């Protein structure tokens, strides 16, 4: 229940309880309170029927369904809903719904957004009447939360000093959460990549002004993700500080214009661990109201292994062997990295039998992948000839043959430019 609706309900309950107490007091014996009597006793026994009606009011509470309604609308959109009014009295009513401001509301609801049909109608006793309510939010509205009362009768619970404010009693609580229309679209809202210490990386993201007017932007690093504040991370917890990152972008974008933003990341020589921050665009110098996306930066500092993987095995036949090593790479940066180019995975293999070195013959090398076309990653406005083909990943495999022998073997594999790999050892004819 909203604060305003809660205030309304509590106030009405207090008013009703107070009126009941006054009526009980009015019906009590007309005797002066003794020395132990309270002030309330004295007030109650002196209240007349006309004074009671003046305090409590004379009105009928009608049935309104629903009693409250809330909606979420993007500026430029509309929604229609139905609310019913049931005449609980003994006389025909002319019902003309209207809007009134809610208590404690700073943002006033614009009545021109609302169309009620029928605008006015007569409702007989015991009859239910439906009203269709259409809410239209103009396209240039900013993000804001609005609340108003839709009043169906002029009945008012009067002001009772020290207890309640005077207010309408036959109302529906209407709230509209307005989301401003997007002002800026981004080619991507995230950059994720594995970096090497001591190297400098450059990324480029396309931006489009989708507003109907010029906008200003001022990108900056922030820990706020636009939805909530997560746990606080000190810059010392990351691989490098926020000040390392350099962002270049135009300060002004015309309506419909497409521009580029460049992000440079010179990784310190001693960097280790991860980095996770956001780029806030600061459109028109205003606080982000949800209409502007942010860019998540997530970087991992890769560490090249210097000690090879070792696999020991034994053979009891002289059948030849086949050894295959393979890995798969994925474009985590979604093609946004401009430089340096990604290095292909490779492997350094050595083999020993009974502690003696064994020659390995490279039989074949495989490079395979799956390619998507037509903007698999990016919006259409960000597509060009260089981004038509999107590579979801590449499979690398190397196959070696070795003459067979009986003995104890040691295979070592030192991978480069990959975070994982697989291997297989086949004895005898692989077919």
N, C-alpha and C positions, 0 to 999 in steps of 0.2 A: 504494500500500500504506500502511495506517495505521501510526502509530508503534508501537502495541502489537503489531500483527501482524508488523511488521518486526523488533521485538525478539525475538518468539517464533522467527521463522525463523532469525535470526542466531544466537540462543542455541543452537538445536538443531544448526545446522551446526557451531558451535564445539565443542559436546559430542561430535558424531560424529567430527569431525577429531581431537579429543583422544583419544577412545577408540581410533581407528585407530592413532594414534601410540603409545599405550600397548601395544596388541597387538603392534605391530611390535617394540617394545622388549622385550616379554616373550618373543618368539620369537628374539631375538638370541642370540648366543653368550654363555654365562655366564662372561664374562671380565671381570676388573676393568679399568676404564678406565685407560689409561696417564696419564702426567702431562699429556698434551694432551687427555684426555677431558673431556666436559662433565658438568655436574650432571645434566642430563636423561638422559644415557647411564646414569648410575649408578642413577637412579630406575627407568628402564625395565627394566633387567636384574634388578631386585629385586622386580618386581611379579608376584604369583602369580595364578592363574586366578580364585580366589575374590575376591581384592582387585580384580581387573579388573571382575568382575561387579558388585561393590559400587559401584565408581566409575561405570561406564557404565550400569548398570541392565539389567534383563532384560524387554524389552517388544516388542510388535509394533506397527508403524505401519500403521493401516488406512486405507482410501480413503474420504474424505468429500467429497462433491460437492454444492454448491459449498463451497470451503474458507473463503469469506467471503461475507457478504451484507449489503447496506446498503439502507436505505429512508428515505423522507421521508414523515412522517405529520402531519396536522393533529390536534390534540387532539380526542378524541371519535370518531376514525376507527380502522379496523383494516385489517390486510392479512394474507394467508395465502400462504405459500410452502412448497416441498418441498425437503428435503435428504435425500440418500441416504447410507447407511453400508454399506460392503462389508467383510465379514470376511475379512481377508487371512491369518488364522492357520490352525492345524490343529485347533482345538477350537471347540465351540459356545460362544457368548458370550451372556450375558444383558445386553442393552444397555438402560440406563435414562438417557437424556440429562438433563443438569442444567446450570444456569447457574453460572458462577463469575466473580468480578470480574477485570477486566484490570489488569495492572500500570500504574501511572502514571495511572490514571483517577480523577478527583476526584468525578465524578457517578456514583453507584451505580445500576445498572439495577434496576428493580422487577420481581422475579420474578413477581408476580401479573399482570403484563401478558401473560405468555407461557403458551400452552397447546400442549403437544406431544402428538401422537397418532400411533402408540400411545405411552402413557407409558412402557411397558416391554415388551420382547419378546425372544425368543430368536432368534439369528441363527446359522445353520450356516456352516461354513467355505466360502468362495467364494461366499457368498450376498449379494445386495444387498437391503437393507431401506430402504424410503422412510418418512420421518417428515414429517408435516404440521405446520407451525409457524404458529400464529395469534398475531399481535401486536395487542393492544387497548390503546390509549392513552386514559385517562380524559379527559373533556371539560374538566376544570379544571386540567390540567397547563400549566405555563409553557413557553416555548421553551427547549430545551436539547438538547445532543448527548450521546447515551448509547452506551456500548460495553460488550460483555460477551462471554464465551466460552461456547459451548455444548459441553459435554464429553460424549463418548460412552463412554469407558472410564476406568478409574481409573489407567491407566498413566501414570507420571510419569518424566520425565527428571530424574535426581537433581542435587543441587547440587554443583557443582565449584568449589572455592574459587579465586577470581581469574578464573574463566571464565564460568560460567553460574549462573543461579538454577534451583532445582527448579521444574518446571512440567508441566502436563498436555501430552500429545503428540497425542492424537486429539481435536481440537477444530475447531469452526467459529467464525470471527470474525463476530459480529453487531453491527451499528451501526444506531441509530435516531435520526434527526434529527427532533425534535419541534418543530412550529410551533404556538404557542398560538392558540386560537380568537380571531377578531376581537372587539375590545371596542367599537370605535367605527366607524360608517360615516359618510361625508361625501357631501353632495349632489354635490360635484365635488371633484376632486383637483388642479385647476389653475384659475388666473385669468390670462388673457392679454388685454391690452388696449393700445390706443394712447392716450396721455394728452397733455394740453397743459400746458406750463409755466405755473405761476401759478394753476392750478385745483385744486379739491379733489374727490376721487372717493370714493364709498362703495359697498362691495360687501357682499352678505349670502349666507352659505352655511348651509344647514341641516345639523344633525348629529343622529345617532341613536345612543343607547347600546344596543348589541346584546348586551351581556353580561347575565348573569342576576343581577347585583348592581349597586349604585350605584358610580359611578366619579367621580374628580376629574380635571379637566383644567386645564392652564395653558399656553395657546398662546404660543409665542415664535418670533421669527425666527431661522433657522439657515441655515448654508451646507451642512449635511449633508443628503443626499437620501434617507437610509434604506437605501441599497444600497452606496455607496462614497463616498469623499472624492474629489471631482474636483480640478482645479487650484485653487489658492488665488487668490481675487479680493479685492484690497484694496477697501474701501468707496469709495476715491477713483476706482476704475474705473467705478463705477456712476453713474447719473443723479442719485441721491440716497442718503443714508445709511439704514441700517436703522432708526435712531431716528425717522425721519420717519413710519413706519407705526404706526398705532394699532389695536390689536385689542381688541374687547370680546366677552366670552363668559362664560357662567355657570361658576362654579368647581366645581359639583357637578351631576351628571346622574343621575337615578334610572334604574333598569333599565327599558328600553323607551322612555324619554323622548326626545322630539324637541325640540331647541333651536336657536336661531339664533346665529351668530357674525358680527359686523360687523367689516369691515376698512376703515379710513379711510386714504386716501393724499392728503395735502395736498402737491402737487407744488411745489417751490421755483420761484421766478421764473426762476432761471438754469439750470434743469435741462436737460441734453442727454444723448442716448445711450440706454442701456437699463438695466434693473434685473432681476436674476434671483436669487431666494432661495427658501427654503422655510419653511413654518410647521410647526413640530414641536408636537404636541398635548400631550406630557408626561402621558399618562394614568397616574393613580395615582402620579405622581412617579417612575416607573421609566423606565429606558432603553428606547428603542423596540426591541422584539425582532422587528419585522416584522408584528405583529398590528394595528398602528395606522397608517393612511395619513397621509401628509403632503400639504400643499397647496403646489403650485409657483406662485410669483408671477413672472410675466414681463411687464414693462411696457416699452413703447417710447415715448419722447418724440417726438411728431410735430412736424414743422416745416412751418408753412404757407408755401408759396412766395409770394414777392412779385413775382417777375419772370415774366411770362406766357410760355407756349410759343408759338413763332412758326413758321408754315408759309407758305412762299412758293410760288406756282404761277402759271402763265400760261394764258390761254385764247385760242383762235383763232376762236371762234364767239360768237354772241350768245344762245345757248341759255340758259335759266334754270338756276340751280344749286340744289342741296339739300345742306345741311350738317347732319350729325348728330354729336353728342357724347354719350358714354355712359360709365357706370362700373358696377361691381358692388361691393356691400358685403357683408361677412360678419360674423356675430355672434361675434366672437372671444371675448367675455366670457361667452358662453353664457347671456345674460340675467341674470347675477349682479350686474350694475351697477345700483345703486339710483338714484344721481344722479352727475353731471347726465345728463339724457337725451341720447342721441346726436343730433348735428346731421346733417341730411340733406345729401348732396353737392349742390353747385351749381357753375355755371360763369359766368364773365364773358367774353363773346365780343365781339370787334370785328373789322371787316373794312374793308379799303381796296382801291381799284382805282386804279392809277397815282397813288398817294399821296393820293387823295381818299377821304373816309369814305363808306361804303355802308350803307344801312339794311338791317337783317335782320328778317324777320318770323317770330316764333315760331309754328309751325304746330301742333305737338303736344308734349305731355310724357307720358312713359310711366313708371309705377312698377309693377314686377311682381316676384313672388317665389314661392318654393316653401315650403309649410307642411307640417310633420310633426305628427302627433298621437300620443297614447298614450305619452308619456315617451321620446321619441327620445334625449334627453340624460341624463335623471335617473332614479334608482331610483324605483320606484312609491311608496314611503313619502314621497318628497320632492315628489310631484306634487300640485297643487291646480288650481283653476280658472284661475289666472293663468299656469300653466305647461303647460297642455294643448297649446296650439298653439306649436310651435317653428319659428321662421323661420330657415331655413338661409342666407338671403341675399336681398338686394333688388337688382333691376336698375333703374337710372335712365337715361333717355334723353331728349334734347331735339332737336327737328328744326326747322330754319330754312329758309326759302326766300328766294332772292335773284334779282332780275332779271339776266339775262345781259349781258355786254359783253366786247369784245375788249380785252385788256390784261394788265398784271402785277398780281397780287393778293397781299395780305398778310393772313393770318388769325392772330389771337392768341387764345389760350385760357388763362385763369387759373382753375385748379380750386380748390375749397374743400371741406374735410372729406372728402377722398378721397386715397388714396395712388397711384392710377393712373387713367387714363381712355383711351378710344379715340375716334377721330373718323373720319368718312368724308365725302368731297366727291363728289357725283354731278352730272354735267353732262348737261343735256337732260332728257327725260321719264323719270322713274325707272321707269315701268311698262314 
